Amino acid sequence: MDADIDNVINILLCAAIVGVGIVGYWKSRHELPLFVAVAFAFFTVSHFLELLEPSMAIDVVSILFRVVAYALFVFLLLKYVRSWDMF
């Protein structure tokens, strides 16, 4: 039961970040909020998959969604740091 509550809270928080990211992109037309929204959409899906009946296939897909989300964050941070002309 606790895992379900954790997943529901994570889904709600991730969905809120997705919404803020979309609004941020819509208002600014900067890519960063949109990519953050996409990454958190992947996290939202992975948490939703955990609410479903656990199976090996769902676990693998959930892990893949999280890997994609984390890779997107690494890409975003590298892009942001490179914009400083420090590296």
N, C-alpha and C positions, 0 to 999 in steps of 0.2 A: 504493500500500500504506500509506504514512504517513497518508493521509487516512482510510483505513479504521480504523486504530488510533486516530486522534484521535476519530473518530466513536464508536467503541466505548467509549472512555474517557469521552467526554461523555455517552453514553447511561447508562453505569453511575453516574456522578456525579449526573446529573439524576434518575435513578430512586431513588438513595439520598435525595436531597433531597425527592422526592415522598413517600417512605416516612416520613421524619422529620416532614414537614409533616402527613401524615395522622395519625400518632401524636400529634403535638402538638395537633392539633385535637381528636382523640378524648379526650385527657386534660384539655384546658383548656376546650374548647367556644368558644374564641376564633376569630374568622373569619380573622385574619391568617395563621396557619400553613396553613389550608386553601387560601386564595387563593394563597399562595406555592407550595403543592403543585400547584395547577392550572396556574399559570404555568410551572413547571418540567415539568409533563406536556406542555405545548405544545412546550417546547424538546426534550424527549425524542422526541416524534413527529417534529419537524423534523430532528433528527440521524438518526433511523432512516430517514427518507425519503432522506437523502443516501447511505445505504448501498446503497439500491436502484440499479438502473441509472439513470444520470442522463438526464433528459429535460426538456424545457421545461415540461411540465405539472407534474412533480414539483418543479422549482425554484420555480415560482410558488406552489404549495401550501406548500412549505417556508418561503418568505418570508412568506406570509400567517400561518402558525403563529407565526413569530418576532415579527411585528408585533403579533399579539394578545397574546403573552406579555409583550412590552415595554410595551404599553399597559396591561396588567393591573398591572404593577409601578408604572407612573406613577400609576395610580389608587390603589394601595395606599399609596404614599408620600404622596400628597396627602391621603388619608384620615387617615393617621397624623399628619402635620404639623398638620392642622386640629384634631386632637384635643387639641393643646397650647393651643388658644385664642390662638395668636400671630397668626394671619392671619384 
